């Protein structure tokens, strides 16, 4: 059982690593980005609200995001452990997550921070935009998202580091190589995959 947060700039490889780690630990990977994209695609009320912010490269407001995450973490598959990708992103969301988990008698076990060079991240995201036809990934929007990340999200690392939860991992390299680095770091903290 592990309650894991994966943090890092957009394009640092969080989504890819989330899949690998969720499979290894047999826990759900909970990505707010995927939840938002699903709602946008299906034109739900939340999706329409979220789309306006996403199109500008800005974060969806905490009130919308918190409600989604609170609901998702109450599902049966997340009770025994989970991997969060893309939440929390602000100091207020850290407080909200502490509240959500505290109400269940739980807390985060470890925070894996993927690090990556900014220019490499921009290159990755531009390639992904072409491959996946993602209109939200223009260079200007990507650079704005990275600025917003630095302003709002990077300080969370300090909060979690003060709790002794942060493990820094180089996110550049082959996927399997990065996964191996993460698994080694988690094993050193007493968390081993189920398979």
GROMACS elastic network, one bead per residue, 0.5 to 0.9 nm:
[ bonds ]
;  ai    aj funct       b0    kb
    1    25     6  0.76334   500
    1    26     6  0.88763   500
    1    27     6  0.81695   500
    1    80     6  0.58370   500
    1    81     6  0.53057   500
    1    82     6  0.83037   500
    1   191     6  0.79332   500
    1   194     6  0.88978   500
    2    25     6  0.77120   500
    2    27     6  0.80833   500
    2    80     6  0.75445   500
    2    82     6  0.65595   500
    2    83     6  0.79620   500
    2   108     6  0.80406   500
    2   109     6  0.63103   500
    2   110     6  0.80185   500
    2   191     6  0.70598   500
    3    27     6  0.88299   500
    3    78     6  0.89452   500
    3    80     6  0.82015   500
    3    82     6  0.50702   500
    3    83     6  0.60918   500
    3    84     6  0.80729   500
    3   106     6  0.86355   500
    3   107     6  0.73115   500
    3   108     6  0.51314   500
    3   109     6  0.52274   500
    3   110     6  0.68968   500
    3   111     6  0.88846   500
    4    81     6  0.77978   500
    4    82     6  0.62033   500
    4    84     6  0.62415   500
    4    85     6  0.88757   500
    4   108     6  0.61698   500
    4   109     6  0.59847   500
    4   110     6  0.52502   500
    4   111     6  0.59189   500
    4   112     6  0.74692   500
    5    82     6  0.83800   500
    5    83     6  0.56513   500
    5    85     6  0.63447   500
    5    86     6  0.84228   500
    5    87     6  0.77940   500
    5    88     6  0.84289   500
    5   108     6  0.73359   500
    5   109     6  0.82818   500
    5   110     6  0.64757   500
    5   112     6  0.62019   500
    5   113     6  0.83392   500
    6    14     6  0.65234   500
    6    17     6  0.85648   500
    6    18     6  0.73310   500
    6    83     6  0.70148   500
    6    84     6  0.60452   500
    6    85     6  0.52280   500
    6    86     6  0.73974   500
    6    87     6  0.84911   500
    6   110     6  0.87087   500
    6   111     6  0.59348   500
    6   113     6  0.60303   500
    6   114     6  0.74463   500
    7    12     6  0.88866   500
    7    14     6  0.70847   500
    7    84     6  0.84968   500
    7    85     6  0.66693   500
    7    86     6  0.67908   500
    7    87     6  0.81275   500
    7    88     6  0.86596   500
    7    89     6  0.85905   500
    7   111     6  0.70537   500
    7   112     6  0.61033   500
    7   114     6  0.62303   500
    7   115     6  0.88303   500
    7   153     6  0.85647   500
    7   154     6  0.87620   500
    7   157     6  0.83681   500
    8    11     6  0.81600   500
    8    12     6  0.59839   500
    8    13     6  0.81155   500
    8    14     6  0.69309   500
    8    86     6  0.84562   500
    8   112     6  0.83807   500
    8   113     6  0.54319   500
    8   115     6  0.61607   500
    8   116     6  0.81112   500
    8   149     6  0.84217   500
    8   153     6  0.83905   500
    8   154     6  0.79004   500
    8   171     6  0.88015   500
    9    12     6  0.54816   500
    9    13     6  0.85571   500
    9    14     6  0.84099   500
    9   114     6  0.77130   500
    9   115     6  0.74371   500
    9   116     6  0.76551   500
    9   118     6  0.85318   500
    9   121     6  0.79905   500
    9   145     6  0.84668   500
    9   146     6  0.64074   500
    9   149     6  0.62753   500
    9   150     6  0.79551   500
    9   153     6  0.84511   500
    9   154     6  0.83273   500
   10    13     6  0.77051   500
   10    14     6  0.78051   500
   10    86     6  0.89189   500
   10   121     6  0.73122   500
   10   122     6  0.88456   500
   10   125     6  0.79967   500
   10   142     6  0.80588   500
   10   145     6  0.72642   500
   10   146     6  0.67152   500
   10   149     6  0.78037   500
   11    14     6  0.72360   500
   11    15     6  0.85182   500
   11   116     6  0.83545   500
   11   120     6  0.85790   500
   11   121     6  0.51044   500
   11   122     6  0.73269   500
   11   123     6  0.88554   500
   11   124     6  0.62858   500
   11   125     6  0.57213   500
   11   128     6  0.89185   500
   12    15     6  0.86021   500
   12   114     6  0.62275   500
   12   115     6  0.64851   500
   12   116     6  0.56169   500
   12   117     6  0.84329   500
   12   118     6  0.89428   500
   12   120     6  0.87222   500
   12   121     6  0.61321   500
   12   124     6  0.84386   500
   12   171     6  0.59493   500
   12   172     6  0.76365   500
   13    16     6  0.54921   500
   13    17     6  0.61649   500
   13    18     6  0.84355   500
   13   114     6  0.74358   500
   13   116     6  0.87165   500
   13   121     6  0.88645   500
   13   171     6  0.64344   500
   13   172     6  0.81686   500
   13   175     6  0.84004   500
   14    17     6  0.51846   500
   14    18     6  0.57660   500
   14    19     6  0.86321   500
   14    85     6  0.67313   500
   14    86     6  0.83816   500
   14   114     6  0.72299   500
   14   171     6  0.84692   500
   15    18     6  0.50237   500
   15    19     6  0.64516   500
   15    20     6  0.89068   500
   15    29     6  0.88317   500
   15    31     6  0.78755   500
   15    85     6  0.71346   500
   16    19     6  0.54518   500
   16    20     6  0.66495   500
   16    21     6  0.89043   500
   16   175     6  0.76582   500
   17    20     6  0.50477   500
   17    21     6  0.60414   500
   17    22     6  0.83693   500
   17   175     6  0.74918   500
   17   176     6  0.89644   500
   17   178     6  0.78519   500
   17   179     6  0.63606   500
   17   182     6  0.88098   500
   18    21     6  0.52266   500
   18    22     6  0.58816   500
   18    23     6  0.84326   500
   18    29     6  0.59878   500
   18    30     6  0.85057   500
   18    31     6  0.86190   500
   18    83     6  0.69572   500
   18    84     6  0.81164   500
   18    85     6  0.69603   500
   19    22     6  0.52367   500
   19    23     6  0.61837   500
   19    24     6  0.86303   500
   19    28     6  0.87622   500
   19    29     6  0.66162   500
   20    23     6  0.52793   500
   20    24     6  0.61931   500
   20    25     6  0.87441   500
   20   176     6  0.87806   500
   20   179     6  0.70383   500
   21    25     6  0.60198   500
   21    26     6  0.79707   500
   21    27     6  0.81508   500
   21    29     6  0.81720   500
   21    83     6  0.79315   500
   21   179     6  0.75015   500
   21   182     6  0.85744   500
   21   183     6  0.80408   500
   21   193     6  0.82148   500
   22    25     6  0.53452   500
   22    26     6  0.53887   500
   22    28     6  0.57340   500
   22    29     6  0.55504   500
   22    82     6  0.75441   500
   22    83     6  0.66393   500
   23    27     6  0.68330   500
   23    28     6  0.81832   500
   23    29     6  0.87330   500
   23   193     6  0.86695   500
   23   194     6  0.89671   500
   23   195     6  0.87006   500
   24    27     6  0.80850   500
   24   183     6  0.89741   500
   24   192     6  0.86352   500
   24   193     6  0.50972   500
   24   194     6  0.63049   500
   24   195     6  0.62257   500
   25    28     6  0.88614   500
   25    81     6  0.87501   500
   25    82     6  0.87878   500
   25   191     6  0.89243   500
   25   192     6  0.75324   500
   25   194     6  0.52587   500
   25   195     6  0.73452   500
   26    81     6  0.86281   500
   26    82     6  0.86093   500
   26   193     6  0.78782   500
   26   194     6  0.67801   500
   26   195     6  0.82474   500
   27    77     6  0.73427   500
   27    78     6  0.70271   500
   27    80     6  0.77351   500
   27    81     6  0.57884   500
   27    83     6  0.68294   500
   28    77     6  0.67516   500
   28    78     6  0.63813   500
   28    81     6  0.75486   500
   28    82     6  0.51180   500
   28    83     6  0.62089   500
   28    84     6  0.85328   500
   29    82     6  0.61232   500
   29    84     6  0.60844   500
   29    85     6  0.70599   500
   30    33     6  0.89509   500
   30    34     6  0.81190   500
   30    35     6  0.82368   500
   30    69     6  0.83896   500
   30    72     6  0.78566   500
   30    73     6  0.85598   500
   30    78     6  0.89484   500
   30    82     6  0.71255   500
   30    83     6  0.59365   500
   30    85     6  0.59750   500
   30    86     6  0.83442   500
   30    87     6  0.87102   500
   31    34     6  0.53032   500
   31    35     6  0.63811   500
   31    36     6  0.87011   500
   31    83     6  0.83581   500
   31    84     6  0.61231   500
   31    86     6  0.58319   500
   31    87     6  0.74845   500
   32    36     6  0.60470   500
   32    37     6  0.85056   500
   32    65     6  0.74523   500
   32    68     6  0.80597   500
   32    69     6  0.75879   500
   32    84     6  0.81953   500
   32    85     6  0.68078   500
   32    86     6  0.56590   500
   32    87     6  0.65442   500
   33    36     6  0.51316   500
   33    37     6  0.60827   500
   33    38     6  0.85167   500
   33    85     6  0.80914   500
   33    86     6  0.66560   500
   34    37     6  0.50651   500
   34    38     6  0.60089   500
   34    39     6  0.85557   500
   35    38     6  0.51536   500
   35    39     6  0.62847   500
   35    40     6  0.86723   500
   35    47     6  0.89819   500
   35    68     6  0.82211   500
   36    39     6  0.50993   500
   36    40     6  0.60672   500
   36    41     6  0.85269   500
   36    46     6  0.79237   500
   36    47     6  0.61990   500
   36    50     6  0.67082   500
   36    51     6  0.80136   500
   36    54     6  0.89518   500
   36    60     6  0.87954   500
   36    65     6  0.88527   500
   37    41     6  0.59878   500
   37    42     6  0.84683   500
   37    47     6  0.74170   500
   37    50     6  0.87713   500
   37    51     6  0.83562   500
   38    41     6  0.52109   500
   38    42     6  0.61709   500
   38    43     6  0.84589   500
   38    44     6  0.88368   500
   38    47     6  0.76582   500
   39    42     6  0.51178   500
   39    43     6  0.58568   500
   39    44     6  0.53522   500
   39    45     6  0.79080   500
   39    46     6  0.64598   500
   39    48     6  0.77603   500
   39    50     6  0.82935   500
   39    51     6  0.88949   500
   40    44     6  0.65226   500
   40    45     6  0.85766   500
   40    46     6  0.76253   500
   40    48     6  0.60432   500
   40    49     6  0.85647   500
   40    50     6  0.71977   500
   40    51     6  0.61536   500
   41    44     6  0.80335   500
   41    47     6  0.73987   500
   42    47     6  0.73432   500
   43    46     6  0.79218   500
   43    47     6  0.54598   500
   43    48     6  0.59529   500
   44    48     6  0.62306   500
   44    49     6  0.86832   500
   45    48     6  0.52331   500
   45    49     6  0.64220   500
   45    50     6  0.86306   500
   46    49     6  0.51443   500
   46    50     6  0.59693   500
   46    51     6  0.84475   500
   46    64     6  0.74288   500
   47    50     6  0.50078   500
   47    51     6  0.58781   500
   47    52     6  0.88202   500
   48    51     6  0.52320   500
   48    52     6  0.68402   500
   49    52     6  0.58515   500
   49    53     6  0.73447   500
   49    60     6  0.81674   500
   49    64     6  0.87503   500
   50    53     6  0.55018   500
   50    54     6  0.61681   500
   50    55     6  0.86565   500
   50    59     6  0.83678   500
   50    60     6  0.55604   500
   50    61     6  0.81742   500
   50    64     6  0.81306   500
   51    55     6  0.58738   500
   51    56     6  0.86156   500
   51    60     6  0.83215   500
   52    55     6  0.54495   500
   52    56     6  0.68365   500
   52    58     6  0.87844   500
   52    60     6  0.85910   500
   53    56     6  0.53957   500
   53    57     6  0.65422   500
   53    58     6  0.51627   500
   53    59     6  0.61460   500
   53    60     6  0.57012   500
   53    61     6  0.83021   500
   54    58     6  0.54980   500
   54    59     6  0.64793   500
   54    60     6  0.68802   500
   54   136     6  0.73623   500
   55    58     6  0.74880   500
   55   135     6  0.86142   500
   55   136     6  0.59749   500
   55   141     6  0.83197   500
   56    59     6  0.87455   500
   56   136     6  0.82182   500
   56   141     6  0.69969   500
   56   144     6  0.87540   500
   57   136     6  0.74416   500
   57   137     6  0.86280   500
   57   140     6  0.88563   500
   57   141     6  0.53033   500
   57   142     6  0.73054   500
   57   143     6  0.89485   500
   57   144     6  0.63661   500
   57   145     6  0.55106   500
   57   148     6  0.84650   500
   58    61     6  0.89635   500
   58   141     6  0.88211   500
   58   144     6  0.80312   500
   58   145     6  0.67546   500
   58   148     6  0.72952   500
   59    62     6  0.83830   500
   59    89     6  0.86307   500
   59   145     6  0.85170   500
   59   148     6  0.82093   500
   60    63     6  0.84706   500
   60    64     6  0.69096   500
   60    65     6  0.66333   500
   61    64     6  0.57545   500
   61    65     6  0.64168   500
   61    66     6  0.86335   500
   62    66     6  0.56291   500
   62    67     6  0.83221   500
   62    90     6  0.82540   500
   62    92     6  0.77232   500
   62    93     6  0.67512   500
   63    66     6  0.53555   500
   63    67     6  0.63264   500
   63    68     6  0.88409   500
   64    67     6  0.55155   500
   64    68     6  0.65540   500
   64    69     6  0.89572   500
   65    68     6  0.52626   500
   65    69     6  0.62897   500
   65    70     6  0.86276   500
   65    87     6  0.83651   500
   65    93     6  0.86426   500
   66    69     6  0.51779   500
   66    70     6  0.59544   500
   66    71     6  0.84776   500
   66    87     6  0.89005   500
   66    88     6  0.88373   500
   66    93     6  0.70864   500
   66    96     6  0.70505   500
   66    97     6  0.80682   500
   67    70     6  0.52420   500
   67    71     6  0.62168   500
   67    72     6  0.86293   500
   68    71     6  0.52902   500
   68    72     6  0.61576   500
   68    73     6  0.87240   500
   69    73     6  0.60273   500
   69    74     6  0.85549   500
   69    87     6  0.81291   500
   69    97     6  0.83972   500
   69   100     6  0.87537   500
   70    73     6  0.54217   500
   70    74     6  0.64871   500
   70    96     6  0.87400   500
   70    97     6  0.80181   500
   70   100     6  0.62702   500
   70   101     6  0.89408   500
   71    74     6  0.53581   500
   71    75     6  0.70925   500
   72    75     6  0.55922   500
   72    78     6  0.77350   500
   73    76     6  0.81124   500
   73    77     6  0.83844   500
   73    78     6  0.55864   500
   73    79     6  0.71552   500
   73    82     6  0.82403   500
   73   100     6  0.80571   500
   73   101     6  0.83793   500
   74    77     6  0.84751   500
   74    78     6  0.68486   500
   74    79     6  0.70158   500
   74   100     6  0.89599   500
   74   104     6  0.87474   500
   75    78     6  0.57221   500
   75    79     6  0.69285   500
   76    79     6  0.54700   500
   76    80     6  0.80754   500
   77    80     6  0.69208   500
   77    81     6  0.77665   500
   77    82     6  0.81350   500
   78    81     6  0.52283   500
   78    82     6  0.53620   500
   78    83     6  0.87546   500
   79    82     6  0.77363   500
   79   104     6  0.85390   500
   84    87     6  0.61325   500
   84    88     6  0.81662   500
   85    88     6  0.82773   500
   86    89     6  0.65531   500
   87    90     6  0.82406   500
   87    93     6  0.74114   500
   87    94     6  0.83610   500
   87    97     6  0.85540   500
   88    91     6  0.77455   500
   88    92     6  0.83119   500
   88    93     6  0.50118   500
   88    94     6  0.55726   500
   88    95     6  0.89521   500
   88    96     6  0.84559   500
   88    97     6  0.71093   500
   88   153     6  0.80450   500
   88   156     6  0.83032   500
   89    92     6  0.84452   500
   89    93     6  0.64024   500
   89    94     6  0.75820   500
   89   149     6  0.79029   500
   89   152     6  0.66560   500
   89   154     6  0.83233   500
   89   156     6  0.73399   500
   90    93     6  0.51226   500
   90    94     6  0.64712   500
   90    95     6  0.89544   500
   90   152     6  0.56025   500
   90   153     6  0.56177   500
   90   154     6  0.88566   500
   90   155     6  0.82396   500
   90   156     6  0.68864   500
   91    94     6  0.50743   500
   91    95     6  0.65936   500
   91    96     6  0.87878   500
   91   152     6  0.78259   500
   91   153     6  0.79419   500
   91   155     6  0.79762   500
   91   156     6  0.64297   500
   91   159     6  0.84019   500
   92    95     6  0.51821   500
   92    96     6  0.62901   500
   92    97     6  0.87142   500
   93    97     6  0.59858   500
   93    98     6  0.84490   500
   94    97     6  0.51321   500
   94    98     6  0.61666   500
   94    99     6  0.85817   500
   94   156     6  0.77532   500
   94   159     6  0.87121   500
   95    98     6  0.51274   500
   95    99     6  0.62422   500
   95   100     6  0.87295   500
   96   100     6  0.61450   500
   96   101     6  0.86437   500
   97   101     6  0.60641   500
   97   102     6  0.81811   500
   97   107     6  0.86202   500
   97   108     6  0.89184   500
   98   101     6  0.53214   500
   98   102     6  0.57144   500
   98   103     6  0.84334   500
   98   106     6  0.85406   500
   98   107     6  0.67149   500
   98   108     6  0.81314   500
   99   103     6  0.60744   500
   99   104     6  0.87592   500
  100   103     6  0.54369   500
  100   104     6  0.68695   500
  100   106     6  0.85678   500
  100   107     6  0.89162   500
  101   104     6  0.51347   500
  101   105     6  0.62677   500
  101   107     6  0.54096   500
  101   108     6  0.78155   500
  102   106     6  0.53004   500
  102   107     6  0.63555   500
  103   106     6  0.74421   500
  104   107     6  0.85680   500
  108   111     6  0.76710   500
  108   165     6  0.81325   500
  109   165     6  0.68086   500
  110   160     6  0.86955   500
  110   164     6  0.83724   500
  110   166     6  0.62308   500
  110   167     6  0.73973   500
  110   186     6  0.81045   500
  110   189     6  0.85698   500
  111   157     6  0.84415   500
  111   160     6  0.72287   500
  111   161     6  0.85984   500
  111   165     6  0.54369   500
  111   167     6  0.61218   500
  111   168     6  0.85183   500
  112   165     6  0.81961   500
  112   166     6  0.58572   500
  112   168     6  0.60846   500
  112   169     6  0.69321   500
  112   182     6  0.75811   500
  112   185     6  0.89326   500
  112   186     6  0.87074   500
  113   157     6  0.78898   500
  113   166     6  0.67763   500
  113   167     6  0.60715   500
  113   169     6  0.59705   500
  113   170     6  0.83793   500
  113   171     6  0.85764   500
  114   167     6  0.86549   500
  114   168     6  0.62601   500
  114   170     6  0.57630   500
  114   172     6  0.85959   500
  115   168     6  0.71325   500
  115   169     6  0.61816   500
  115   170     6  0.50658   500
  115   171     6  0.52155   500
  115   172     6  0.76530   500
  116   119     6  0.87257   500
  116   120     6  0.70777   500
  116   121     6  0.66358   500
  116   170     6  0.65296   500
  116   171     6  0.55308   500
  116   172     6  0.60308   500
  117   120     6  0.52803   500
  117   121     6  0.62143   500
  117   122     6  0.88410   500
  117   172     6  0.81885   500
  118   122     6  0.62664   500
  118   123     6  0.86507   500
  118   143     6  0.88301   500
  118   146     6  0.80169   500
  119   122     6  0.51054   500
  119   123     6  0.62089   500
  119   124     6  0.86222   500
  120   123     6  0.50508   500
  120   124     6  0.61229   500
  120   125     6  0.86400   500
  120   172     6  0.86384   500
  121   124     6  0.50520   500
  121   125     6  0.61546   500
  121   126     6  0.85841   500
  121   142     6  0.88907   500
  122   125     6  0.52057   500
  122   126     6  0.61174   500
  122   127     6  0.85929   500
  122   139     6  0.70835   500
  122   142     6  0.65847   500
  122   143     6  0.72096   500
  122   146     6  0.88376   500
  123   126     6  0.52546   500
  123   127     6  0.62483   500
  123   128     6  0.86299   500
  123   139     6  0.89301   500
  124   127     6  0.52073   500
  124   128     6  0.61439   500
  124   129     6  0.86574   500
  125   129     6  0.60539   500
  125   130     6  0.86738   500
  125   137     6  0.66628   500
  125   138     6  0.84924   500
  125   139     6  0.83438   500
  125   142     6  0.73010   500
  126   129     6  0.50564   500
  126   130     6  0.64725   500
  126   131     6  0.87664   500
  126   137     6  0.64779   500
  126   138     6  0.68399   500
  126   139     6  0.67827   500
  126   142     6  0.81775   500
  127   130     6  0.52294   500
  127   131     6  0.62053   500
  127   132     6  0.85638   500
  128   131     6  0.50040   500
  128   132     6  0.58067   500
  128   133     6  0.78012   500
  128   134     6  0.75309   500
  128   137     6  0.80746   500
  129   132     6  0.53783   500
  129   133     6  0.52739   500
  129   135     6  0.67769   500
  129   136     6  0.77760   500
  129   137     6  0.54451   500
  129   138     6  0.75353   500
  130   133     6  0.52698   500
  130   134     6  0.70041   500
  130   135     6  0.87709   500
  130   137     6  0.87589   500
  131   134     6  0.80297   500
  132   135     6  0.89213   500
  133   136     6  0.89361   500
  133   137     6  0.87894   500
  134   137     6  0.58122   500
  134   138     6  0.85601   500
  135   138     6  0.68618   500
  136   141     6  0.69994   500
  136   142     6  0.82641   500
  137   140     6  0.81882   500
  137   141     6  0.61186   500
  137   142     6  0.58455   500
  138   141     6  0.52565   500
  138   142     6  0.60230   500
  138   143     6  0.86159   500
  139   143     6  0.61070   500
  139   144     6  0.84996   500
  140   143     6  0.52529   500
  140   144     6  0.61374   500
  140   145     6  0.85889   500
  141   145     6  0.60381   500
  141   146     6  0.85981   500
  142   145     6  0.50511   500
  142   146     6  0.62791   500
  142   147     6  0.87048   500
  143   146     6  0.50552   500
  143   147     6  0.62746   500
  143   148     6  0.86817   500
  144   148     6  0.61450   500
  144   149     6  0.84622   500
  145   148     6  0.50427   500
  145   149     6  0.60163   500
  145   150     6  0.86309   500
  146   150     6  0.62358   500
  146   151     6  0.86478   500
  147   150     6  0.51387   500
  147   151     6  0.61948   500
  147   152     6  0.85865   500
  148   151     6  0.50519   500
  148   152     6  0.58947   500
  148   153     6  0.75592   500
  149   152     6  0.53948   500
  149   154     6  0.62960   500
  150   153     6  0.58612   500
  150   154     6  0.50587   500
  150   155     6  0.76306   500
  151   154     6  0.66939   500
  151   155     6  0.74807   500
  152   155     6  0.65053   500
  152   156     6  0.78047   500
  153   156     6  0.55054   500
  153   157     6  0.76324   500
  154   157     6  0.56667   500
  154   158     6  0.77579   500
  155   158     6  0.54245   500
  155   159     6  0.69755   500
  156   159     6  0.50471   500
  156   160     6  0.63211   500
  156   161     6  0.83832   500
  157   160     6  0.52409   500
  157   161     6  0.57904   500
  157   162     6  0.84596   500
  157   166     6  0.70925   500
  158   162     6  0.60947   500
  158   163     6  0.87475   500
  158   166     6  0.87652   500
  159   162     6  0.53380   500
  159   163     6  0.68212   500
  160   163     6  0.50491   500
  160   164     6  0.64531   500
  160   165     6  0.55439   500
  160   166     6  0.60535   500
  161   165     6  0.56209   500
  161   166     6  0.51352   500
  161   167     6  0.85149   500
  162   165     6  0.76736   500
  162   166     6  0.86173   500
  163   166     6  0.80851   500
  164   167     6  0.87481   500
  167   182     6  0.84330   500
  167   185     6  0.70737   500
  167   186     6  0.82112   500
  168   182     6  0.88102   500
  168   185     6  0.88012   500
  169   172     6  0.89771   500
  169   178     6  0.77160   500
  169   181     6  0.68515   500
  169   182     6  0.65840   500
  169   185     6  0.83156   500
  170   173     6  0.81152   500
  170   178     6  0.71033   500
  170   181     6  0.80684   500
  171   174     6  0.89396   500
  171   175     6  0.85752   500
  171   178     6  0.59957   500
  171   179     6  0.89382   500
  172   175     6  0.82679   500
  172   177     6  0.88537   500
  172   178     6  0.70472   500
  173   176     6  0.83828   500
  173   177     6  0.64250   500
  173   178     6  0.63592   500
  174   177     6  0.51613   500
  174   178     6  0.63650   500
  174   179     6  0.86903   500
  175   178     6  0.52810   500
  175   179     6  0.61696   500
  175   180     6  0.85778   500
  176   180     6  0.60270   500
  176   181     6  0.86684   500
  177   180     6  0.50761   500
  177   181     6  0.64023   500
  177   182     6  0.88520   500
  178   181     6  0.50879   500
  178   182     6  0.63757   500
  178   183     6  0.87378   500
  179   182     6  0.51473   500
  179   183     6  0.61712   500
  179   184     6  0.85797   500
  180   183     6  0.51424   500
  180   184     6  0.60744   500
  180   185     6  0.85707   500
  181   184     6  0.52354   500
  181   185     6  0.62493   500
  181   186     6  0.86953   500
  182   185     6  0.51374   500
  182   186     6  0.61471   500
  182   187     6  0.85517   500
  183   186     6  0.50558   500
  183   187     6  0.59861   500
  183   188     6  0.85411   500
  183   191     6  0.82737   500
  183   192     6  0.73867   500
  183   193     6  0.78697   500
  184   187     6  0.51289   500
  184   188     6  0.62879   500
  184   189     6  0.88883   500
  184   192     6  0.87202   500
  185   188     6  0.51687   500
  185   189     6  0.67301   500
  185   191     6  0.88000   500
  186   189     6  0.50913   500
  186   190     6  0.64831   500
  186   191     6  0.52292   500
  186   192     6  0.68475   500
  187   192     6  0.51628   500
  187   193     6  0.83509   500
  188   191     6  0.73416   500
  188   192     6  0.87809   500
  189   192     6  0.87637   500
  192   195     6  0.88220   500
